[in-house]
Amino acid sequence: MLNYTKEEKMDFRDSDYRTDGRKTSVVKSSEAGGEGSEKANLSAVGRYIKGVHFPAHKDDLVNQAKENAAPKDVLNILDHFSDKNYKSVVEITKEVLKTHS
């Protein structure tokens, strides 16, 4: 599980709703900017792939994110992932950093 500091958690905005009407926190990575945007990207991806079982293919990650009502910026991050199986959250973290560095 990914751990975040209080400052990183503050990057979340309670402004979007899921299709079932429940409120969800969404990272506005365009608002985060700079080094914080990398952390925001990690937070967002981690939040929206919750529930995926490893190993997980890129397509599994995208499908889980869609099921969790991920915003376009998170889906865009996942679309840039390599087309392969990921064995753990650590591999996903490395991929986010690699694709958005």
GUROKE-850986 format. One record per residue: residue number from 1; residue in one letter; chain; x, y, z of N, C-alpha, C in turn. Coordinates in steps of 0.05 Angstrom, whole numbers, plus 5000, padded with zeros to 4 digits. Atoms other than C-alpha are relative to their C-alpha. Layout:
% GUROKE-850986
<rec n="NUM" res="A" chain="A" n_px="X" n_py="Y" n_pz="Z" ca_px="X" ca_py="Y" ca_pz="Z" c_px="X" c_py="Y" c_pz="Z"/>
...
This chain:
% GUROKE-850986
<rec n="1" res="M" chain="A" n_px="5017" n_py="4977" n_pz="5000" ca_px="5000" ca_py="5000" ca_pz="5000" c_px="5018" c_py="5025" c_pz="5000"/>
<rec n="2" res="L" chain="A" n_px="4985" n_py="4975" n_pz="5001" ca_px="5025" ca_py="5070" ca_pz="4984" c_px="4993" c_py="5017" c_pz="5024"/>
<rec n="3" res="N" chain="A" n_px="5004" n_py="4982" n_pz="4977" ca_px="5035" ca_py="5117" ca_pz="5043" c_px="5007" c_py="5029" c_pz="4991"/>
<rec n="4" res="Y" chain="A" n_px="4997" n_py="4973" n_pz="5008" ca_px="5029" ca_py="5192" ca_pz="5035" c_px="5001" c_py="5019" c_pz="5024"/>
<rec n="5" res="T" chain="A" n_px="4999" n_py="4980" n_pz="4979" ca_px="5046" ca_py="5253" ca_pz="5077" c_px="4975" c_py="5016" c_pz="5001"/>
<rec n="6" res="K" chain="A" n_px="5023" n_py="4983" n_pz="4998" ca_px="4994" ca_py="5302" ca_pz="5101" c_px="4998" c_py="5019" c_pz="4976"/>
<rec n="7" res="E" chain="A" n_px="5000" n_py="4981" n_pz="5023" ca_px="5015" ca_py="5351" ca_pz="5046" c_px="4991" c_py="4986" c_pz="4975"/>
<rec n="8" res="E" chain="A" n_px="5008" n_py="5014" n_pz="5024" ca_px="5006" ca_py="5298" ca_pz="4992" c_px="4970" c_py="4995" c_pz="5000"/>
<rec n="9" res="K" chain="A" n_px="5028" n_py="5005" n_pz="4998" ca_px="4937" ca_py="5281" ca_pz="5017" c_px="4984" c_py="5025" c_pz="4995"/>
<rec n="10" res="M" chain="A" n_px="5014" n_py="4975" n_pz="5005" ca_px="4919" ca_py="5354" ca_pz="5012" c_px="4997" c_py="5007" c_pz="4971"/>
<rec n="11" res="D" chain="A" n_px="5003" n_py="4996" n_pz="5029" ca_px="4927" ca_py="5349" ca_pz="4936" c_px="4973" c_py="4991" c_pz="4990"/>
<rec n="12" res="F" chain="A" n_px="5026" n_py="5010" n_pz="5009" ca_px="4859" ca_py="5315" ca_pz="4933" c_px="4979" c_py="5021" c_pz="5003"/>
<rec n="13" res="R" chain="A" n_px="5022" n_py="4981" n_pz="5000" ca_px="4797" ca_py="5355" ca_pz="4917" c_px="4974" c_py="4985" c_pz="5000"/>
<rec n="14" res="D" chain="A" n_px="5026" n_py="5013" n_pz="4998" ca_px="4727" ca_py="5334" ca_pz="4937" c_px="4980" c_py="5013" c_pz="4981"/>
<rec n="15" res="S" chain="A" n_px="5017" n_py="4985" n_pz="5018" ca_px="4694" ca_py="5360" ca_pz="4874" c_px="4986" c_py="4982" c_pz="4979"/>
<rec n="16" res="D" chain="A" n_px="5012" n_py="5017" n_pz="5020" ca_px="4675" ca_py="5300" ca_pz="4832" c_px="4983" c_py="4978" c_pz="5013"/>
<rec n="17" res="Y" chain="A" n_px="5018" n_py="5021" n_pz="4991" ca_px="4622" ca_py="5247" ca_pz="4838" c_px="5002" c_py="4976" c_pz="4983"/>
<rec n="18" res="R" chain="A" n_px="5001" n_py="5025" n_pz="5015" ca_px="4619" ca_py="5175" ca_pz="4818" c_px="4973" c_py="4997" c_pz="4988"/>
<rec n="19" res="T" chain="A" n_px="5025" n_py="5004" n_pz="5013" ca_px="4564" ca_py="5150" ca_pz="4774" c_px="4978" c_py="4991" c_pz="5018"/>
<rec n="20" res="D" chain="A" n_px="5021" n_py="5009" n_pz="4980" ca_px="4528" ca_py="5121" ca_pz="4835" c_px="4993" c_py="5023" c_pz="5019"/>
<rec n="21" res="G" chain="A" n_px="5008" n_py="4977" n_pz="4984" ca_px="4524" ca_py="5191" ca_pz="4865" c_px="5018" c_py="5005" c_pz="5024"/>
<rec n="22" res="R" chain="A" n_px="4982" n_py="4996" n_pz="4977" ca_px="4577" ca_py="5180" ca_pz="4919" c_px="5022" c_py="5019" c_pz="4993"/>
<rec n="23" res="K" chain="A" n_px="4979" n_py="4981" n_pz="5005" ca_px="4628" ca_py="5234" ca_pz="4926" c_px="5027" c_py="4986" c_pz="5000"/>
<rec n="24" res="T" chain="A" n_px="4973" n_py="5012" n_pz="5001" ca_px="4700" ca_py="5216" ca_pz="4909" c_px="5021" c_py="5022" c_pz="4998"/>
<rec n="25" res="S" chain="A" n_px="4978" n_py="4980" n_pz="5001" ca_px="4766" ca_py="5253" ca_pz="4918" c_px="5015" c_py="4995" c_pz="4974"/>
<rec n="26" res="V" chain="A" n_px="4986" n_py="5002" n_pz="5025" ca_px="4802" ca_py="5267" ca_pz="4853" c_px="5024" c_py="5019" c_pz="5001"/>
<rec n="27" res="V" chain="A" n_px="4976" n_py="4984" n_pz="5002" ca_px="4872" ca_py="5292" ca_pz="4843" c_px="4998" c_py="5017" c_pz="4975"/>
<rec n="28" res="K" chain="A" n_px="4999" n_py="4982" n_pz="5024" ca_px="4874" ca_py="5352" ca_pz="4797" c_px="5030" c_py="5004" c_pz="4995"/>
<rec n="29" res="S" chain="A" n_px="4971" n_py="4999" n_pz="5004" ca_px="4945" ca_py="5339" ca_pz="4772" c_px="5008" c_py="5025" c_pz="4986"/>
<rec n="30" res="S" chain="A" n_px="4993" n_py="4975" n_pz="5013" ca_px="4943" ca_py="5402" ca_pz="4730" c_px="5003" c_py="5022" c_pz="5021"/>
<rec n="31" res="E" chain="A" n_px="4998" n_py="4980" n_pz="4979" ca_px="4935" ca_py="5441" ca_pz="4795" c_px="5024" c_py="4995" c_pz="5018"/>
<rec n="32" res="A" chain="A" n_px="4978" n_py="5007" n_pz="4981" ca_px="4991" ca_py="5405" ca_pz="4832" c_px="5026" c_py="5012" c_pz="4991"/>
<rec n="33" res="G" chain="A" n_px="4977" n_py="4988" n_pz="5011" ca_px="5048" ca_py="5426" ca_pz="4787" c_px="5026" c_py="4990" c_pz="5012"/>
<rec n="34" res="G" chain="A" n_px="4973" n_py="5006" n_pz="4990" ca_px="5123" ca_py="5413" ca_pz="4794" c_px="5004" c_py="4972" c_pz="5011"/>
<rec n="35" res="E" chain="A" n_px="4994" n_py="5026" n_pz="4988" ca_px="5150" ca_py="5357" ca_pz="4837" c_px="4975" c_py="4988" c_pz="5013"/>
<rec n="36" res="G" chain="A" n_px="5025" n_py="5009" n_pz="4987" ca_px="5083" ca_py="5353" ca_pz="4873" c_px="4982" c_py="4985" c_pz="4981"/>
<rec n="37" res="S" chain="A" n_px="5017" n_py="5014" n_pz="5020" ca_px="5050" ca_py="5331" ca_pz="4808" c_px="5007" c_py="4971" c_pz="4997"/>
<rec n="38" res="E" chain="A" n_px="4992" n_py="5028" n_pz="5000" ca_px="5091" ca_py="5267" ca_pz="4808" c_px="4987" c_py="4985" c_pz="5023"/>
<rec n="39" res="K" chain="A" n_px="5013" n_py="5012" n_pz="4977" ca_px="5066" ca_py="5252" ca_pz="4878" c_px="4970" c_py="4998" c_pz="4996"/>
<rec n="40" res="A" chain="A" n_px="5029" n_py="5000" n_pz="5006" ca_px="4995" ca_py="5271" ca_pz="4857" c_px="4994" c_py="4978" c_pz="4981"/>
<rec n="41" res="N" chain="A" n_px="5004" n_py="5021" n_pz="5019" ca_px="5001" ca_py="5224" ca_pz="4798" c_px="5000" c_py="4972" c_pz="5013"/>
<rec n="42" res="L" chain="A" n_px="4998" n_py="5025" n_pz="4986" ca_px="5023" ca_py="5167" ca_pz="4843" c_px="4975" c_py="4996" c_pz="5018"/>
<rec n="43" res="S" chain="A" n_px="5023" n_py="5001" n_pz="4983" ca_px="4967" ca_py="5182" ca_pz="4892" c_px="4975" c_py="4993" c_pz="4984"/>
<rec n="44" res="A" chain="A" n_px="5024" n_py="5004" n_pz="5017" ca_px="4915" ca_py="5184" ca_pz="4837" c_px="4999" c_py="4972" c_pz="4989"/>
<rec n="45" res="V" chain="A" n_px="5000" n_py="5027" n_pz="5012" ca_px="4936" ca_py="5120" ca_pz="4803" c_px="4995" c_py="4980" c_pz="5022"/>
<rec n="46" res="G" chain="A" n_px="5004" n_py="5019" n_pz="4978" ca_px="4940" ca_py="5083" ca_pz="4870" c_px="4971" c_py="4999" c_pz="5009"/>
<rec n="47" res="R" chain="A" n_px="5028" n_py="4998" n_pz="4992" ca_px="4871" ca_py="5107" ca_pz="4888" c_px="4981" c_py="4985" c_pz="4981"/>
<rec n="48" res="Y" chain="A" n_px="5019" n_py="5010" n_pz="5019" ca_px="4837" ca_py="5086" ca_pz="4824" c_px="5006" c_py="4972" c_pz="4990"/>
<rec n="49" res="I" chain="A" n_px="4996" n_py="5028" n_pz="5006" ca_px="4870" ca_py="5018" ca_pz="4814" c_px="4995" c_py="4982" c_pz="5024"/>
<rec n="50" res="K" chain="A" n_px="5006" n_py="5015" n_pz="4976" ca_px="4849" ca_py="4997" ca_pz="4883" c_px="4981" c_py="4977" c_pz="4993"/>
<rec n="51" res="G" chain="A" n_px="5017" n_py="5024" n_pz="5005" ca_px="4820" ca_py="4926" ca_pz="4880" c_px="5012" c_py="4982" c_pz="4978"/>
<rec n="52" res="V" chain="A" n_px="4989" n_py="5016" n_pz="5021" ca_px="4864" ca_py="4901" ca_pz="4823" c_px="5017" c_py="4977" c_pz="5014"/>
<rec n="53" res="H" chain="A" n_px="4985" n_py="5023" n_pz="4990" ca_px="4896" ca_py="4832" ca_pz="4834" c_px="5025" c_py="4996" c_pz="4983"/>
<rec n="54" res="F" chain="A" n_px="4974" n_py="5003" n_pz="5014" ca_px="4969" ca_py="4820" ca_pz="4817" c_px="5006" c_py="4970" c_pz="4996"/>
<rec n="55" res="P" chain="A" n_px="4990" n_py="4982" n_pz="5020" ca_px="4999" ca_py="4802" ca_pz="4771" c_px="4976" c_py="5011" c_pz="4984"/>
<rec n="56" res="A" chain="A" n_px="5021" n_py="4987" n_pz="5015" ca_px="4958" ca_py="4851" ca_pz="4730" c_px="5012" c_py="5012" c_pz="4974"/>
<rec n="57" res="H" chain="A" n_px="4992" n_py="4989" n_pz="5025" ca_px="4964" ca_py="4869" ca_pz="4657" c_px="4992" c_py="5029" c_pz="4998"/>
<rec n="58" res="K" chain="A" n_px="5008" n_py="4973" n_pz="5004" ca_px="4961" ca_py="4941" ca_pz="4634" c_px="4970" c_py="5003" c_pz="4996"/>
<rec n="59" res="D" chain="A" n_px="5029" n_py="4999" n_pz="5006" ca_px="4890" ca_py="4928" ca_pz="4608" c_px="4984" c_py="4996" c_pz="5026"/>
<rec n="60" res="D" chain="A" n_px="5014" n_py="5004" n_pz="4974" ca_px="4870" ca_py="4902" ca_pz="4678" c_px="5001" c_py="5025" c_pz="5016"/>
<rec n="61" res="L" chain="A" n_px="4998" n_py="4974" n_pz="4985" ca_px="4895" ca_py="4967" ca_pz="4709" c_px="4981" c_py="5021" c_pz="4989"/>
<rec n="62" res="V" chain="A" n_px="5018" n_py="4981" n_pz="5013" ca_px="4857" ca_py="5009" ca_pz="4659" c_px="4971" c_py="4993" c_pz="5007"/>
<rec n="63" res="N" chain="A" n_px="5028" n_py="5009" n_pz="4994" ca_px="4793" ca_py="4968" ca_pz="4669" c_px="4993" c_py="5005" c_pz="5029"/>
<rec n="64" res="Q" chain="A" n_px="5005" n_py="4995" n_pz="4971" ca_px="4799" ca_py="4973" ca_pz="4745" c_px="4996" c_py="5030" c_pz="5005"/>
<rec n="65" res="A" chain="A" n_px="5002" n_py="4971" n_pz="4997" ca_px="4810" ca_py="5048" ca_pz="4741" c_px="4973" c_py="5010" c_pz="4990"/>
<rec n="66" res="K" chain="A" n_px="5026" n_py="4992" n_pz="5011" ca_px="4749" ca_py="5056" ca_pz="4697" c_px="4977" c_py="4991" c_pz="5018"/>
<rec n="67" res="E" chain="A" n_px="5020" n_py="5010" n_pz="4981" ca_px="4708" ca_py="5013" ca_pz="4745" c_px="4998" c_py="5017" c_pz="5025"/>
<rec n="68" res="N" chain="A" n_px="4999" n_py="4983" n_pz="4977" ca_px="4730" ca_py="5059" ca_pz="4801" c_px="4996" c_py="5029" c_pz="4993"/>
<rec n="69" res="A" chain="A" n_px="5007" n_py="4973" n_pz="5009" ca_px="4708" ca_py="5120" ca_pz="4761" c_px="5024" c_py="5019" c_pz="4999"/>
<rec n="70" res="A" chain="A" n_px="4976" n_py="4984" n_pz="5002" ca_px="4778" ca_py="5146" ca_pz="4747" c_px="4996" c_py="5023" c_pz="4981"/>
<rec n="71" res="P" chain="A" n_px="5002" n_py="4978" n_pz="5018" ca_px="4783" ca_py="5215" ca_pz="4716" c_px="5019" c_py="4997" c_pz="4976"/>
<rec n="72" res="K" chain="A" n_px="4985" n_py="5002" n_pz="5025" ca_px="4814" ca_py="5226" ca_pz="4647" c_px="5030" c_py="5002" c_pz="5005"/>
<rec n="73" res="D" chain="A" n_px="4971" n_py="4997" n_pz="4995" ca_px="4882" ca_py="5247" ca_pz="4675" c_px="5012" c_py="4974" c_pz="5010"/>
<rec n="74" res="V" chain="A" n_px="4990" n_py="5026" n_pz="4990" ca_px="4890" ca_py="5180" ca_pz="4711" c_px="5000" c_py="4980" c_pz="4977"/>
<rec n="75" res="L" chain="A" n_px="5001" n_py="5018" n_pz="5022" ca_px="4868" ca_py="5141" ca_pz="4650" c_px="5022" c_py="5006" c_pz="4980"/>
<rec n="76" res="N" chain="A" n_px="4978" n_py="4992" n_pz="5018" ca_px="4918" ca_py="5180" ca_pz="4608" c_px="5027" c_py="4990" c_pz="5010"/>
<rec n="77" res="I" chain="A" n_px="4975" n_py="5010" n_pz="4988" ca_px="4974" ca_py="5161" ca_pz="4656" c_px="5002" c_py="4970" c_pz="4994"/>
<rec n="78" res="L" chain="A" n_px="5000" n_py="5029" n_pz="5005" ca_px="4954" ca_py="5087" ca_pz="4650" c_px="5004" c_py="4993" c_pz="4971"/>
<rec n="79" res="D" chain="A" n_px="4998" n_py="5005" n_pz="5029" ca_px="4949" ca_py="5092" ca_pz="4574" c_px="5030" c_py="5001" c_pz="4991"/>
<rec n="80" res="H" chain="A" n_px="4971" n_py="4997" n_pz="5007" ca_px="5024" ca_py="5110" ca_pz="4573" c_px="5017" c_py="4977" c_pz="5012"/>
<rec n="81" res="F" chain="A" n_px="4986" n_py="5023" n_pz="4989" ca_px="5043" ca_py="5047" ca_pz="4611" c_px="5008" c_py="4981" c_pz="4978"/>
<rec n="82" res="S" chain="A" n_px="4992" n_py="5021" n_pz="5019" ca_px="5081" ca_py="4992" ca_pz="4575" c_px="4979" c_py="4977" c_pz="5000"/>
<rec n="83" res="D" chain="A" n_px="5019" n_py="5022" n_pz="5003" ca_px="5038" ca_py="4935" ca_pz="4549" c_px="5011" c_py="4974" c_pz="5011"/>
<rec n="84" res="K" chain="A" n_px="4989" n_py="5024" n_pz="4986" ca_px="5058" ca_py="4882" ca_pz="4600" c_px="4985" c_py="4994" c_pz="5025"/>
<rec n="85" res="N" chain="A" n_px="5011" n_py="5007" n_pz="4974" ca_px="5041" ca_py="4848" ca_pz="4665" c_px="5016" c_py="5013" c_pz="5022"/>
<rec n="86" res="Y" chain="A" n_px="4987" n_py="4987" n_pz="4977" ca_px="5057" ca_py="4884" ca_pz="4730" c_px="4996" c_py="4982" c_pz="5024"/>
<rec n="87" res="K" chain="A" n_px="5001" n_py="5019" n_pz="4978" ca_px="5074" ca_py="4841" ca_pz="4791" c_px="4992" c_py="5012" c_pz="5026"/>
<rec n="88" res="S" chain="A" n_px="5004" n_py="4988" n_pz="4974" ca_px="5065" ca_py="4892" ca_pz="4846" c_px="4995" c_py="5030" c_pz="4997"/>
<rec n="89" res="V" chain="A" n_px="5003" n_py="4971" n_pz="4999" ca_px="5049" ca_py="4964" ca_pz="4866" c_px="5027" c_py="5014" c_pz="4995"/>
<rec n="90" res="V" chain="A" n_px="4973" n_py="4988" n_pz="5004" ca_px="5124" ca_py="4977" ca_pz="4866" c_px="5005" c_py="5003" c_pz="4970"/>
<rec n="91" res="E" chain="A" n_px="4996" n_py="4998" n_pz="5029" ca_px="5127" ca_py="4962" ca_pz="4791" c_px="4982" c_py="5022" c_pz="4988"/>
<rec n="92" res="I" chain="A" n_px="5017" n_py="4979" n_pz="5010" ca_px="5068" ca_py="5008" ca_pz="4779" c_px="5011" c_py="5027" c_pz="5007"/>
<rec n="93" res="T" chain="A" n_px="4988" n_py="4975" n_pz="4992" ca_px="5101" ca_py="5063" ca_pz="4819" c_px="5023" c_py="5007" c_pz="4982"/>
<rec n="94" res="K" chain="A" n_px="4977" n_py="4995" n_pz="5018" ca_px="5164" ca_py="5056" ca_pz="4777" c_px="4990" c_py="5008" c_pz="4972"/>
<rec n="95" res="E" chain="A" n_px="5011" n_py="4993" n_pz="5027" ca_px="5122" ca_py="5059" ca_pz="4713" c_px="4989" c_py="5028" c_pz="5000"/>
<rec n="96" res="V" chain="A" n_px="5011" n_py="4973" n_pz="4999" ca_px="5086" ca_py="5122" ca_pz="4735" c_px="5024" c_py="5020" c_pz="4999"/>
<rec n="97" res="L" chain="A" n_px="4976" n_py="4982" n_pz="4999" ca_px="5154" ca_py="5155" ca_pz="4750" c_px="5014" c_py="5000" c_pz="4973"/>
<rec n="98" res="K" chain="A" n_px="4987" n_py="5002" n_pz="5026" ca_px="5183" ca_py="5130" ca_pz="4684" c_px="4985" c_py="5015" c_pz="4978"/>
<rec n="99" res="T" chain="A" n_px="5016" n_py="4988" n_pz="5021" ca_px="5126" ca_py="5154" ca_pz="4641" c_px="4994" c_py="5029" c_pz="5004"/>
<rec n="100" res="H" chain="A" n_px="5006" n_py="4972" n_pz="4994" ca_px="5117" ca_py="5221" ca_pz="4676" c_px="5023" c_py="5015" c_pz="5013"/>
<rec n="101" res="S" chain="A" n_px="4977" n_py="4986" n_pz="4989" ca_px="5188" ca_py="5243" ca_pz="4691" c_px="5011" c_py="5021" c_pz="4981"/>
